[in-house]
């Protein structure tokens, strides 16, 4: 395993760019082990900040794709075409839990059998 002083924060910051924040990608670019990369990512403030920014950028890109897919599905629906609503469902389940939720509960009865109760709430407030 490489000595901690063998690498510089600058090497890690450069490796982080465009990595999506994936530690194994960063380690490969620097030429170190996953554990060494993780240590730099968490112990050095400048490296940690660059890593957190990269992960946030990737999250924003993913969110943009989902939003664009939702808009595309709406245009398809308005045109009378079949539309994929999976991204819309995903968005609602995660971002609008206050209005729409799917709650799953697993209950174990005294018989040792597992019962699954699924409650769907899809009320829309006017």
N, CA, C and O atoms as a Tinker XYZ file with bonds, in Angstrom:
   504  protein
     1  N      0.846000   -1.173000    0.000000    73     2
     2  CA     0.000000    0.000000    0.000000    64     1     3
     3  C      0.889000    1.233000    0.000000    63     2     4     5
     4  O      1.960000    1.237000    0.607000    81     3
     5  N      0.452000    2.253000   -0.666000    73     3     6
     6  CA     1.248000    3.456000   -0.816000    64     5     7
     7  C      1.299000    4.257000    0.474000    63     6     8     9
     8  O      0.360000    4.251000    1.270000    81     7
     9  N      2.413000    4.945000    0.662000    73     7    10
    10  CA     2.571000    5.853000    1.778000    64     9    11
    11  C      1.636000    7.037000    1.590000    63    10    12    13
    12  O      1.479000    7.528000    0.472000    81    11
    13  N      1.022000    7.495000    2.653000    73    11    14
    14  CA     0.079000    8.609000    2.603000    64    13    15
    15  C      0.698000    9.851000    1.961000    63    14    16    17
    16  O      0.011000   10.599000    1.265000    81    15
    17  N      1.980000   10.069000    2.190000    73    15    18
    18  CA     2.666000   11.245000    1.656000    64    17    19
    19  C      3.047000   11.098000    0.185000    63    18    20    21
    20  O      3.569000   12.041000   -0.409000    81    19
    21  N      2.799000    9.949000   -0.404000    73    19    22
    22  CA     3.160000    9.698000   -1.794000    64    21    23
    23  C      2.267000   10.490000   -2.751000    63    22    24    25
    24  O      2.674000   10.780000   -3.877000    81    23
    25  N      1.081000   10.834000   -2.325000    73    23    26
    26  CA     0.115000   11.520000   -3.180000    64    25    27
    27  C     -0.142000   12.925000   -2.663000    63    26    28    29
    28  O      0.102000   13.226000   -1.495000    81    27
    29  N     -0.639000   13.779000   -3.549000    73    27    30
    30  CA    -0.958000   15.149000   -3.146000    64    29    31
    31  C     -2.459000   15.389000   -3.257000    63    30    32    33
    32  O     -3.169000   14.700000   -3.989000    81    31
    33  N     -2.915000   16.381000   -2.511000    73    31    34
    34  CA    -4.321000   16.768000   -2.584000    64    33    35
    35  C     -4.670000   17.180000   -4.014000    63    34    36    37
    36  O     -5.766000   16.900000   -4.500000    81    35
    37  N     -3.735000   17.842000   -4.678000    73    35    38
    38  CA    -3.969000   18.289000   -6.054000    64    37    39
    39  C     -4.244000   17.104000   -6.988000    63    38    40    41
    40  O     -5.106000   17.191000   -7.863000    81    39
    41  N     -3.515000   16.001000   -6.805000    73    39    42
    42  CA    -3.753000   14.807000   -7.627000    64    41    43
    43  C     -5.186000   14.299000   -7.439000    63    42    44    45
    44  O     -5.855000   13.929000   -8.404000    81    43
    45  N     -5.638000   14.287000   -6.208000    73    43    46
    46  CA    -6.984000   13.804000   -5.935000    64    45    47
    47  C     -8.042000   14.758000   -6.484000    63    46    48    49
    48  O     -9.043000   14.323000   -7.052000    81    47
    49  N     -7.817000   16.046000   -6.313000    73    47    50
    50  CA    -8.780000   17.028000   -6.823000    64    49    51
    51  C     -8.914000   16.907000   -8.333000    63    50    52    53
    52  O    -10.019000   17.000000   -8.867000    81    51
    53  N     -7.790000   16.699000   -9.032000    73    51    54
    54  CA    -7.836000   16.506000  -10.494000    64    53    55
    55  C     -8.574000   15.209000  -10.843000    63    54    56    57
    56  O     -9.353000   15.173000  -11.795000    81    55
    57  N     -8.331000   14.159000  -10.081000    73    55    58
    58  CA    -8.952000   12.854000  -10.353000    64    57    59
    59  C    -10.451000   12.872000  -10.083000    63    58    60    61
    60  O    -11.201000   12.101000  -10.682000    81    59
    61  N    -10.880000   13.733000   -9.201000    73    59    62
    62  CA   -12.301000   13.816000   -8.839000    64    61    63
    63  C    -13.138000   14.376000   -9.987000    63    62    64    65
    64  O    -14.285000   13.971000  -10.172000    81    63
    65  N    -12.574000   15.300000  -10.753000    73    63    66
    66  CA   -13.315000   15.960000  -11.837000    64    65    67
    67  C    -13.852000   14.938000  -12.836000    63    66    68    69
    68  O    -13.091000   14.177000  -13.434000    81    67
    69  N    -15.170000   14.932000  -13.007000    73    67    70
    70  CA   -15.802000   14.035000  -13.971000    64    69    71
    71  C    -15.923000   12.592000  -13.510000    63    70    72    73
    72  O    -16.291000   11.721000  -14.298000    81    71
    73  N    -15.617000   12.326000  -12.235000    73    71    74
    74  CA   -15.667000   10.954000  -11.719000    64    73    75
    75  C    -17.058000   10.571000  -11.213000    63    74    76    77
    76  O    -17.334000    9.397000  -10.966000    81    75
    77  N    -17.918000   11.554000  -11.063000    73    75    78
    78  CA   -19.216000   11.296000  -10.462000    64    77    79
    79  C    -19.115000   11.076000   -8.963000    63    78    80    81
    80  O    -20.116000   10.795000   -8.304000    81    79
    81  N    -17.919000   11.202000   -8.428000    73    79    82
    82  CA   -17.704000   10.981000   -7.010000    64    81    83
    83  C    -17.470000    9.525000   -6.653000    63    82    84    85
    84  O    -17.464000    9.166000   -5.476000    81    83
    85  N    -17.276000    8.680000   -7.664000    73    83    86
    86  CA   -17.074000    7.245000   -7.438000    64    85    87
    87  C    -15.636000    7.015000   -6.960000    63    86    88    89
    88  O    -14.674000    7.319000   -7.666000    81    87
    89  N    -15.516000    6.480000   -5.769000    73    87    90
    90  CA   -14.201000    6.331000   -5.135000    64    89    91
    91  C    -13.273000    5.436000   -5.942000    63    90    92    93
    92  O    -12.095000    5.761000   -6.095000    81    91
    93  N    -13.765000    4.329000   -6.457000    73    91    94
    94  CA   -12.885000    3.430000   -7.217000    64    93    95
    95  C    -12.362000    4.107000   -8.477000    63    94    96    97
    96  O    -11.231000    3.848000   -8.887000    81    95
    97  N    -13.161000    4.966000   -9.096000    73    95    98
    98  CA   -12.703000    5.719000  -10.278000    64    97    99
    99  C    -11.600000    6.683000   -9.885000    63    98   100   101
   100  O    -10.583000    6.787000  -10.569000    81    99
   101  N    -11.802000    7.385000   -8.785000    73    99   102
   102  CA   -10.805000    8.342000   -8.302000    64   101   103
   103  C     -9.499000    7.610000   -7.960000    63   102   104   105
   104  O     -8.417000    8.057000   -8.340000    81   103
   105  N     -9.605000    6.501000   -7.252000    73   103   106
   106  CA    -8.414000    5.722000   -6.877000    64   105   107
   107  C     -7.653000    5.257000   -8.110000    63   106   108   109
   108  O     -6.425000    5.332000   -8.154000    81   107
   109  N     -8.381000    4.780000   -9.104000    73   107   110
   110  CA    -7.752000    4.306000  -10.332000    64   109   111
   111  C     -7.004000    5.439000  -11.044000    63   110   112   113
   112  O     -5.894000    5.247000  -11.540000    81   111
   113  N     -7.620000    6.606000  -11.086000    73   111   114
   114  CA    -6.991000    7.747000  -11.750000    64   113   115
   115  C     -5.723000    8.201000  -11.033000    63   114   116   117
   116  O     -4.750000    8.603000  -11.671000    81   115
   117  N     -5.743000    8.133000   -9.711000    73   115   118
   118  CA    -4.568000    8.548000   -8.930000    64   117   119
   119  C     -3.510000    7.448000   -8.923000    63   118   120   121
   120  O     -2.314000    7.728000   -8.851000    81   119
   121  N     -3.961000    6.188000   -8.997000    73   119   122
   122  CA    -3.036000    5.065000   -8.946000    64   121   123
   123  C     -2.805000    4.580000   -7.530000    63   122   124   125
   124  O     -1.691000    4.218000   -7.153000    81   123
   125  N     -3.889000    4.580000   -6.744000    73   123   126
   126  CA    -3.781000    4.129000   -5.361000    64   125   127
   127  C     -4.915000    3.159000   -5.051000    63   126   128   129
   128  O     -5.772000    2.893000   -5.894000    81   127
   129  N     -4.904000    2.642000   -3.839000    73   127   130
   130  CA    -5.970000    1.731000   -3.422000    64   129   131
   131  C     -7.240000    2.523000   -3.089000    63   130   132   133
   132  O     -7.211000    3.737000   -2.888000    81   131
   133  N     -8.343000    1.792000   -3.041000    73   131   134
   134  CA    -9.619000    2.398000   -2.671000    64   133   135
   135  C     -9.520000    2.995000   -1.268000    63   134   136   137
   136  O    -10.020000    4.092000   -1.023000    81   135
   137  N     -8.876000    2.276000   -0.350000    73   135   138
   138  CA    -8.749000    2.739000    1.032000    64   137   139
   139  C     -7.946000    4.033000    1.134000    63   138   140   141
   140  O     -8.290000    4.926000    1.907000    81   139
   141  N     -6.879000    4.125000    0.352000    73   139   142
   142  CA    -6.073000    5.354000    0.351000    64   141   143
   143  C     -6.894000    6.517000   -0.184000    63   142   144   145
   144  O     -6.865000    7.614000    0.374000    81   143
   145  N     -7.625000    6.276000   -1.267000    73   143   146
   146  CA    -8.466000    7.335000   -1.824000    64   145   147
   147  C     -9.506000    7.784000   -0.803000    63   146   148   149
   148  O     -9.701000    8.983000   -0.604000    81   147
   149  N    -10.166000    6.843000   -0.163000    73   147   150
   150  CA   -11.185000    7.173000    0.841000    64   149   151
   151  C    -10.584000    8.002000    1.964000    63   150   152   153
   152  O    -11.218000    8.932000    2.463000    81   151
   153  N     -9.374000    7.671000    2.357000    73   151   154
   154  CA    -8.703000    8.412000    3.427000    64   153   155
   155  C     -8.467000    9.867000    3.006000    63   154   156   157
   156  O     -8.725000   10.784000    3.786000    81   155
   157  N     -7.988000   10.080000    1.799000    73   155   158
   158  CA    -7.778000   11.438000    1.312000    64   157   159
   159  C     -9.098000   12.185000    1.183000    63   158   160   161
   160  O     -9.183000   13.368000    1.514000    81   159
   161  N    -10.123000   11.497000    0.702000    73   159   162
   162  CA   -11.428000   12.132000    0.494000    64   161   163
   163  C    -12.074000   12.577000    1.795000    63   162   164   165
   164  O    -12.858000   13.526000    1.809000    81   163
   165  N    -11.757000   11.915000    2.861000    73   163   166
   166  CA   -12.384000   12.260000    4.134000    64   165   167
   167  C    -11.490000   13.089000    5.048000    63   166   168   169
   168  O    -12.000000   13.860000    5.861000    81   167
   169  N    -10.179000   12.951000    4.938000    73   167   170
   170  CA    -9.277000   13.635000    5.872000    64   169   171
   171  C     -8.789000   15.007000    5.409000    63   170   172   173
   172  O     -8.427000   15.838000    6.242000    81   171
   173  N     -8.772000   15.257000    4.119000    73   171   174
   174  CA    -8.262000   16.530000    3.607000    64   173   175
   175  C     -9.431000   17.414000    3.176000    63   174   176   177
   176  O    -10.192000   17.061000    2.275000    81   175
   177  N     -9.563000   18.569000    3.833000    73   175   178
   178  CA   -10.723000   19.448000    3.610000    64   177   179
   179  C    -10.885000   19.854000    2.148000    63   178   180   181
   180  O    -12.003000   19.851000    1.633000    81   179
   181  N     -9.802000   20.198000    1.477000    73   179   182
   182  CA    -9.932000   20.640000    0.080000    64   181   183
   183  C    -10.358000   19.496000   -0.831000    63   182   184   185
   184  O    -11.136000   19.691000   -1.766000    81   183
   185  N     -9.846000   18.311000   -0.553000    73   183   186
   186  CA   -10.207000   17.131000   -1.334000    64   185   187
   187  C    -11.656000   16.752000   -1.046000    63   186   188   189
   188  O    -12.420000   16.448000   -1.961000    81   187
   189  N    -12.028000   16.772000    0.234000    73   187   190
   190  CA   -13.407000   16.441000    0.629000    64   189   191
   191  C    -14.409000   17.403000   -0.025000    63   190   192   193
   192  O    -15.463000   16.976000   -0.496000    81   191
   193  N    -14.081000   18.685000   -0.050000    73   191   194
   194  CA   -14.968000   19.671000   -0.666000    64   193   195
   195  C    -15.115000   19.412000   -2.158000    63   194   196   197
   196  O    -16.225000   19.480000   -2.687000    81   195
   197  N    -14.017000   19.116000   -2.844000    73   195   198
   198  CA   -14.079000   18.810000   -4.281000    64   197   199
   199  C    -14.913000   17.562000   -4.527000    63   198   200   201
   200  O    -15.692000   17.509000   -5.479000    81   199
   201  N    -14.754000   16.562000   -3.675000    73   199   202
   202  CA   -15.515000   15.302000   -3.794000    64   201   203
   203  C    -17.003000   15.547000   -3.563000    63   202   204   205
   204  O    -17.837000   15.062000   -4.327000    81   203
   205  N    -17.338000   16.296000   -2.518000    73   203   206
   206  CA   -18.747000   16.610000   -2.236000    64   205   207
   207  C    -19.371000   17.415000   -3.375000    63   206   208   209
   208  O    -20.518000   17.175000   -3.752000    81   207
   209  N    -18.623000   18.363000   -3.920000    73   207   210
   210  CA   -19.123000   19.150000   -5.055000    64   209   211
   211  C    -19.361000   18.275000   -6.279000    63   210   212   213
   212  O    -20.348000   18.460000   -6.990000    81   211
   213  N    -18.472000   17.333000   -6.529000    73   211   214
   214  CA   -18.628000   16.419000   -7.673000    64   213   215
   215  C    -19.877000   15.557000   -7.497000    63   214   216   217
   216  O    -20.632000   15.352000   -8.447000    81   215
   217  N    -20.094000   15.052000   -6.280000    73   215   218
   218  CA   -21.285000   14.233000   -6.031000    64   217   219
   219  C    -22.555000   15.055000   -6.192000    63   218   220   221
   220  O    -23.540000   14.559000   -6.740000    81   219
   221  N    -22.554000   16.299000   -5.728000    73   219   222
   222  CA   -23.724000   17.175000   -5.883000    64   221   223
   223  C    -23.994000   17.479000   -7.365000    63   222   224   225
   224  O    -25.145000   17.506000   -7.801000    81   223
   225  N    -22.932000   17.703000   -8.119000    73   223   226
   226  CA   -23.080000   17.956000   -9.558000    64   225   227
   227  C    -23.698000   16.746000  -10.251000    63   226   228   229
   228  O    -24.573000   16.895000  -11.105000    81   227
   229  N    -23.247000   15.558000   -9.887000    73   227   230
   230  CA   -23.790000   14.330000  -10.458000    64   229   231
   231  C    -25.256000   14.162000  -10.079000    63   230   232   233
   232  O    -26.077000   13.774000  -10.911000    81   231
   233  N    -25.582000   14.455000   -8.821000    73   231   234
   234  CA   -26.981000   14.395000   -8.386000    64   233   235
   235  C    -27.841000   15.365000   -9.190000    63   234   236   237
   236  O    -28.948000   15.022000   -9.605000    81   235
   237  N    -27.334000   16.570000   -9.406000    73   235   238
   238  CA   -28.073000   17.566000  -10.186000    64   237   239
   239  C    -28.279000   17.101000  -11.626000    63   238   240   241
   240  O    -29.352000   17.300000  -12.195000    81   239
   241  N    -27.256000   16.483000  -12.216000    73   239   242
   242  CA   -27.389000   15.966000  -13.586000    64   241   243
   243  C    -28.455000   14.878000  -13.655000    63   242   244   245
   244  O    -29.276000   14.858000  -14.572000    81   243
   245  N    -28.435000   13.975000  -12.680000    73   243   246
   246  CA   -29.431000   12.901000  -12.647000    64   245   247
   247  C    -30.832000   13.478000  -12.489000    63   246   248   249
   248  O    -31.774000   13.022000  -13.136000    81   247
   249  N    -30.965000   14.471000  -11.635000    73   247   250
   250  CA   -32.254000   15.114000  -11.433000    64   249   251
   251  C    -32.735000   15.788000  -12.719000    63   250   252   253
   252  O    -33.921000   15.741000  -13.045000    81   251
   253  N    -31.817000   16.406000  -13.438000    73   251   254
   254  CA   -32.165000   17.044000  -14.711000    64   253   255
   255  C    -32.682000   16.029000  -15.719000    63   254   256   257
   256  O    -33.640000   16.302000  -16.443000    81   255
   257  N    -32.054000   14.859000  -15.769000    73   255   258
   258  CA   -32.497000   13.801000  -16.684000    64   257   259
   259  C    -33.913000   13.363000  -16.324000    63   258   260   261
   260  O    -34.759000   13.188000  -17.201000    81   259
   261  N    -34.163000   13.189000  -15.038000    73   259   262
   262  CA   -35.495000   12.778000  -14.604000    64   261   263
   263  C    -36.529000   13.835000  -14.976000    63   262   264   265
   264  O    -37.605000   13.507000  -15.476000    81   263
   265  N    -36.205000   15.094000  -14.735000    73   263   266
   266  CA   -37.137000   16.183000  -15.076000    64   265   267
   267  C    -37.390000   16.213000  -16.572000    63   266   268   269
   268  O    -38.531000   16.384000  -17.000000    81   267
   269  N    -36.349000   16.052000  -17.375000    73   267   270
   270  CA   -36.523000   16.038000  -18.833000    64   269   271
   271  C    -37.381000   14.859000  -19.279000    63   270   272   273
   272  O    -38.191000   14.995000  -20.197000    81   271
   273  N    -37.211000   13.698000  -18.635000    73   271   274
   274  CA   -38.042000   12.537000  -18.972000    64   273   275
   275  C    -39.502000   12.766000  -18.595000    63   274   276   277
   276  O    -40.405000   12.328000  -19.307000    81   275
   277  N    -39.734000   13.444000  -17.490000    73   275   278
   278  CA   -41.104000   13.774000  -17.082000    64   277   279
   279  C    -41.732000   14.718000  -18.105000    63   278   280   281
   280  O    -42.890000   14.544000  -18.485000    81   279
   281  N    -40.982000   15.702000  -18.541000    73   279   282
   282  CA   -41.491000   16.647000  -19.553000    64   281   283
   283  C    -41.769000   15.936000  -20.877000    63   282   284   285
   284  O    -42.769000   16.219000  -21.537000    81   283
   285  N    -40.895000   15.024000  -21.262000    73   283   286
   286  CA   -41.090000   14.260000  -22.489000    64   285   287
   287  C    -42.358000   13.421000  -22.393000    63   286   288   289
   288  O    -43.143000   13.372000  -23.341000    81   287
   289  N    -42.563000   12.763000  -21.259000    73   287   290
   290  CA   -43.764000   11.944000  -21.069000    64   289   291
   291  C    -45.019000   12.806000  -21.158000    63   290   292   293
   292  O    -46.029000   12.379000  -21.718000    81   291
   293  N    -44.958000   14.006000  -20.613000    73   291   294
   294  CA   -46.116000   14.907000  -20.689000    64   293   295
   295  C    -46.403000   15.297000  -22.133000    63   294   296   297
   296  O    -47.559000   15.302000  -22.557000    81   295
   297  N    -45.361000   15.624000  -22.887000    73   295   298
   298  CA   -45.560000   15.972000  -24.312000    64   297   299
   299  C    -46.131000   14.792000  -25.081000    63   298   300   301
   300  O    -47.007000   14.966000  -25.928000    81   299
   301  N    -45.641000   13.593000  -24.792000    73   299   302
   302  CA   -46.153000   12.394000  -25.464000    64   301   303
   303  C    -47.620000   12.170000  -25.109000    63   302   304   305
   304  O    -48.431000   11.852000  -25.978000    81   303
   305  N    -47.949000   12.334000  -23.860000    73   303   306
   306  CA   -49.333000   12.158000  -23.412000    64   305   307
   307  C    -50.243000   13.191000  -24.077000    63   306   308   309
   308  O    -51.341000   12.855000  -24.521000    81   307
   309  N    -49.802000   14.422000  -24.145000    73   307   310
   310  CA   -50.602000   15.481000  -24.765000    64   309   311
   311  C    -50.797000   15.231000  -26.255000    63   310   312   313
   312  O    -51.794000   15.660000  -26.835000    81   311
   313  N    -49.851000   14.541000  -26.870000    73   311   314
   314  CA   -49.948000   14.215000  -28.295000    64   313   315
   315  C    -50.737000   12.925000  -28.524000    63   314   316   317
   316  O    -50.883000   12.474000  -29.660000    81   315
   317  N    -51.242000   12.338000  -27.446000    73   315   318
   318  CA   -52.018000   11.113000  -27.571000    64   317   319
   319  C    -51.168000    9.871000  -27.743000    63   318   320   321
   320  O    -51.682000    8.819000  -28.124000    81   319
   321  N    -49.891000    9.972000  -27.472000    73   319   322
   322  CA   -48.978000    8.834000  -27.598000    64   321   323
   323  C    -48.829000    8.131000  -26.247000    63   322   324   325
   324  O    -49.142000    8.694000  -25.198000    81   323
   325  N    -48.353000    6.916000  -26.299000    73   323   326
   326  CA   -48.047000    6.193000  -25.057000    64   325   327
   327  C    -46.874000    6.892000  -24.376000    63   326   328   329
   328  O    -45.907000    7.278000  -25.032000    81   327
   329  N    -46.965000    7.050000  -23.066000    73   327   330
   330  CA   -45.918000    7.748000  -22.325000    64   329   331
   331  C    -45.449000    6.877000  -21.168000    63   330   332   333
   332  O    -46.247000    6.194000  -20.524000    81   331
   333  N    -44.144000    6.910000  -20.914000    73   331   334
   334  CA   -43.557000    6.177000  -19.796000    64   333   335
   335  C    -43.670000    7.060000  -18.550000    63   334   336   337
   336  O    -43.068000    8.132000  -18.492000    81   335
   337  N    -44.426000    6.618000  -17.575000    73   335   338
   338  CA   -44.648000    7.419000  -16.371000    64   337   339
   339  C    -43.738000    7.018000  -15.210000    63   338   340   341
   340  O    -43.925000    7.507000  -14.096000    81   339
   341  N    -42.775000    6.157000  -15.438000    73   339   342
   342  CA   -41.956000    5.654000  -14.334000    64   341   343
   343  C    -41.163000    6.756000  -13.632000    63   342   344   345
   344  O    -41.055000    6.736000  -12.406000    81   343
   345  N    -40.608000    7.717000  -14.373000    73   343   346
   346  CA   -39.876000    8.800000  -13.731000    64   345   347
   347  C    -40.805000    9.687000  -12.922000    63   346   348   349
   348  O    -40.433000   10.175000  -11.855000    81   347
   349  N    -42.012000    9.896000  -13.425000    73   347   350
   350  CA   -42.988000   10.689000  -12.674000    64   349   351
   351  C    -43.349000   10.007000  -11.372000    63   350   352   353
   352  O    -43.442000   10.660000  -10.333000    81   351
   353  N    -43.553000    8.700000  -11.418000    73   351   354
   354  CA   -43.865000    7.945000  -10.205000    64   353   355
   355  C    -42.695000    8.017000   -9.224000    63   354   356   357
   356  O    -42.896000    8.219000   -8.026000    81   355
   357  N    -41.494000    7.856000   -9.729000    73   355   358
   358  CA   -40.298000    7.933000   -8.891000    64   357   359
   359  C    -40.228000    9.288000   -8.190000    63   358   360   361
   360  O    -39.981000    9.367000   -6.987000    81   359
   361  N    -40.451000   10.353000   -8.966000    73   359   362
   362  CA   -40.378000   11.723000   -8.437000    64   361   363
   363  C    -41.410000   11.926000   -7.320000    63   362   364   365
   364  O    -41.095000   12.448000   -6.251000    81   363
   365  N    -42.629000   11.507000   -7.593000    73   363   366
   366  CA   -43.713000   11.672000   -6.616000    64   365   367
   367  C    -43.401000   10.914000   -5.320000    63   366   368   369
   368  O    -43.572000   11.450000   -4.225000    81   367
   369  N    -42.941000    9.663000   -5.454000    73   367   370
   370  CA   -42.655000    8.852000   -4.272000    64   369   371
   371  C    -41.565000    9.457000   -3.406000    63   370   372   373
   372  O    -41.588000    9.305000   -2.184000    81   371
   373  N    -40.628000   10.129000   -4.010000    73   371   374
   374  CA   -39.500000   10.654000   -3.238000    64   373   375
   375  C    -39.612000   12.130000   -2.907000    63   374   376   377
   376  O    -39.160000   12.554000   -1.843000    81   375
   377  N    -40.191000   12.911000   -3.774000    73   375   378
   378  CA   -40.209000   14.359000   -3.589000    64   377   379
   379  C    -41.533000   14.902000   -3.067000    63   378   380   381
   380  O    -41.583000   16.017000   -2.548000    81   379
   381  N    -42.600000   14.131000   -3.198000    73   379   382
   382  CA   -43.917000   14.612000   -2.775000    64   381   383
   383  C    -44.553000   13.663000   -1.770000    63   382   384   385
   384  O    -45.754000   13.403000   -1.827000    81   383
   385  N    -43.761000   13.159000   -0.867000    73   383   386
   386  CA   -44.262000   12.210000    0.131000    64   385   387
   387  C    -45.380000   12.802000    0.972000    63   386   388   389
   388  O    -46.234000   12.079000    1.485000    81   387
   389  N    -45.369000   14.142000    1.111000    73   387   390
   390  CA   -46.388000   14.778000    1.929000    64   389   391
   391  C    -47.790000   14.618000    1.334000    63   390   392   393
   392  O    -48.776000   14.616000    2.072000    81   391
   393  N    -47.886000   14.486000    0.025000    73   391   394
   394  CA   -49.186000   14.345000   -0.631000    64   393   395
   395  C    -49.458000   12.942000   -1.132000    63   394   396   397
   396  O    -50.607000   12.500000   -1.160000    81   395
   397  N    -48.416000   12.242000   -1.525000    73   395   398
   398  CA   -48.558000   10.897000   -2.076000    64   397   399
   399  C    -47.549000    9.999000   -1.375000    63   398   400   401
   400  O    -46.371000   10.345000   -1.291000    81   399
   401  N    -47.981000    8.884000   -0.886000    73   399   402
   402  CA   -47.018000    7.980000   -0.251000    64   401   403
   403  C    -47.434000    6.540000   -0.439000    63   402   404   405
   404  O    -48.614000    6.219000   -0.580000    81   403
   405  N    -46.440000    5.693000   -0.437000    73   403   406
   406  CA   -46.647000    4.252000   -0.429000    64   405   407
   407  C    -45.962000    3.767000    0.827000    63   406   408   409
   408  O    -44.751000    3.930000    0.976000    81   407
   409  N    -46.712000    3.180000    1.722000    73   407   410
   410  CA   -46.147000    2.722000    2.984000    64   409   411
   411  C    -46.264000    1.214000    3.057000    63   410   412   413
   412  O    -47.352000    0.659000    2.902000    81   411
   413  N    -45.167000    0.565000    3.289000    73   411   414
   414  CA   -45.149000   -0.884000    3.431000    64   413   415
   415  C    -44.802000   -1.230000    4.872000    63   414   416   417
   416  O    -43.848000   -0.696000    5.437000    81   415
   417  N    -45.575000   -2.117000    5.453000    73   415   418
   418  CA   -45.283000   -2.589000    6.800000    64   417   419
   419  C    -45.267000   -4.101000    6.805000    63   418   420   421
   420  O    -46.111000   -4.746000    6.184000    81   419
   421  N    -44.312000   -4.655000    7.501000    73   419   422
   422  CA   -44.248000   -6.104000    7.660000    64   421   423
   423  C    -44.560000   -6.402000    9.121000    63   422   424   425
   424  O    -43.876000   -5.928000   10.028000    81   423
   425  N    -45.597000   -7.190000    9.329000    73   423   426
   426  CA   -46.040000   -7.529000   10.674000    64   425   427
   427  C    -45.881000   -9.026000   10.884000    63   426   428   429
   428  O    -46.253000   -9.826000   10.026000    81   427
   429  N    -45.328000   -9.399000   12.026000    73   427   430
   430  CA   -45.193000  -10.821000   12.337000    64   429   431
   431  C    -46.291000  -11.192000   13.328000    63   430   432   433
   432  O    -46.387000  -10.612000   14.410000    81   431
   433  N    -47.098000  -12.141000   12.957000    73   431   434
   434  CA   -48.200000  -12.555000   13.827000    64   433   435
   435  C    -47.703000  -13.535000   14.869000    63   434   436   437
   436  O    -46.562000  -13.993000   14.807000    81   435
   437  N    -48.561000  -13.858000   15.830000    73   435   438
   438  CA   -48.206000  -14.795000   16.885000    64   437   439
   439  C    -48.002000  -16.215000   16.349000    63   438   440   441
   440  O    -47.461000  -17.071000   17.047000    81   439
   441  N    -48.437000  -16.463000   15.108000    73   439   442
   442  CA   -48.266000  -17.791000   14.516000    64   441   443
   443  C    -46.892000  -17.957000   13.883000    63   442   444   445
   444  O    -46.528000  -19.051000   13.453000    81   443
   445  N    -46.133000  -16.868000   13.828000    73   443   446
   446  CA   -44.820000  -16.934000   13.204000    64   445   447
   447  C    -44.871000  -16.636000   11.717000    63   446   448   449
   448  O    -43.835000  -16.557000   11.057000    81   447
   449  N    -46.078000  -16.470000   11.190000    73   447   450
   450  CA   -46.215000  -16.121000    9.780000    64   449   451
   451  C    -46.009000  -14.618000    9.626000    63   450   452   453
   452  O    -46.342000  -13.843000   10.523000    81   451
   453  N    -45.470000  -14.221000    8.510000    73   451   454
   454  CA   -45.247000  -12.806000    8.240000    64   453   455
   455  C    -46.399000  -12.292000    7.392000    63   454   456   457
   456  O    -46.722000  -12.848000    6.343000    81   455
   457  N    -47.011000  -11.215000    7.873000    73   455   458
   458  CA   -48.070000  -10.561000    7.118000    64   457   459
   459  C    -47.514000   -9.260000    6.561000    63   458   460   461
   460  O    -46.765000   -8.556000    7.238000    81   459
   461  N    -47.876000   -8.949000    5.346000    73   459   462
   462  CA   -47.434000   -7.704000    4.730000    64   461   463
   463  C    -48.660000   -6.839000    4.492000    63   462   464   465
   464  O    -49.627000   -7.260000    3.858000    81   463
   465  N    -48.599000   -5.632000    5.009000    73   463   466
   466  CA   -49.688000   -4.682000    4.828000    64   465   467
   467  C    -49.172000   -3.540000    3.970000    63   466   468   469
   468  O    -48.162000   -2.919000    4.304000    81   467
   469  N    -49.847000   -3.261000    2.882000    73   467   470
   470  CA   -49.445000   -2.180000    1.989000    64   469   471
   471  C    -50.557000   -1.147000    1.981000    63   470   472   473
   472  O    -51.716000   -1.474000    1.727000    81   471
   473  N    -50.206000    0.091000    2.258000    73   471   474
   474  CA   -51.174000    1.176000    2.269000    64   473   475
   475  C    -50.778000    2.178000    1.203000    63   474   476   477
   476  O    -49.636000    2.639000    1.179000    81   475
   477  N    -51.699000    2.520000    0.327000    73   475   478
   478  CA   -51.460000    3.515000   -0.705000    64   477   479
   479  C    -52.264000    4.767000   -0.377000    63   478   480   481
   480  O    -53.458000    4.692000   -0.086000    81   479
   481  N    -51.619000    5.880000   -0.427000    73   479   482
   482  CA   -52.307000    7.149000   -0.220000    64   481   483
   483  C    -52.067000    7.971000   -1.472000    63   482   484   485
   484  O    -50.927000    8.279000   -1.819000    81   483
   485  N    -53.139000    8.319000   -2.138000    73   483   486
   486  CA   -52.988000    9.139000   -3.337000    64   485   487
   487  C    -53.999000   10.273000   -3.346000    63   486   488   489
   488  O    -54.518000   10.655000   -4.396000    81   487
   489  N    -54.270000   10.800000   -2.165000    73   487   490
   490  CA   -55.208000   11.895000   -2.062000    64   489   491
   491  C    -54.534000   13.173000   -2.560000    63   490   492   493
   492  O    -53.359000   13.424000   -2.291000    81   491
   493  N    -55.286000   13.947000   -3.270000    73   491   494
   494  CA   -54.792000   15.214000   -3.784000    64   493   495
   495  C    -55.603000   16.325000   -3.110000    63   494   496   497
   496  O    -56.833000   16.344000   -3.156000    81   495
   497  N    -54.876000   17.236000   -2.490000    73   495   498
   498  CA   -55.553000   18.353000   -1.858000    64   497   499
   499  C    -55.860000   19.397000   -2.916000    63   498   500   501
   500  O    -55.030000   19.698000   -3.774000    81   499
   501  N    -57.065000   19.943000   -2.841000    73   499   502
   502  CA   -57.448000   21.017000   -3.782000    64   501   503
   503  C    -57.100000   22.363000   -3.235000    63   502   504
   504  O    -57.348000   23.378000   -3.887000    81   503
